[in-house]
Amino acid sequence: MKYPLRRLSQILTALVILAGLLLSACSETPNPTGSSVNLATTVASSGVARQESLDITPARGPVKIVPGAVAPDFAATDITGQVVRLSENRGKAVIINYWSIYCDYCREEMPELVKTYQSNRDKLNIIGIDINDEPAEVRSFVKELNITYPIVIDNTGDLVYKYRVLGRPTSIFINKDGIITGVVPGIATPKILEEQLSRVLK
């Protein structure tokens, strides 16, 4: 009886190891729906954006969020109740800016984004995506900074997941044809904005 028991023990051990590997593999792809978002704040390490080699897409992600890729479309309701659809901006460049109220770096870059939008609104739109703040606080913040471009609140993580955002602030630059020209994880400083605008507005 010793041999069959030893053999059975080996088989059970192998099954436990296999189950662990399968569970680990399944957990690599995040499931955003219904979950709260808790992202780290990121800061650009220098004033120069080097975007060509940047790839913030997880290995199992279905869409590459890199310069040269088609920007994934989405539709969401902004804080005024209007539906914002990325594809309806074709013919204009777009900056998608992920931020939150209690992110100091987001607050630091916001006035420059507002200025950029006001100076280029004939050929550029900005879609601000707030991450998981209370609507009343977002409206108050928008009024305080006189933000006139659309602001969407992502409290499910769906839009964060769609663009594989790893931290805040993060800005995605998309040209008039819907192609990503740059990804900036961290503060979009005036210098970085100038460099990215020179590409996205071509």
ABEGO torsion letter per residue (X at the ends): XAAAAAAAAAAAAAAAAAAAAAAAAAAABBBABGBBBBBBBBBBABABBBAAABBABBAABABBBBBGBBBBBBBBBBAAGBBBBAAAABGBBBBBBBBBAABAAAAAAAAAAAAAAAAAAAABBBBBBBBGBBAAAAAAAAAAAGBABBBBBBAAGAAAAAAGBABOBBBBBBBAAGBBABBBBEBBBAAAAAAAAAAAAX
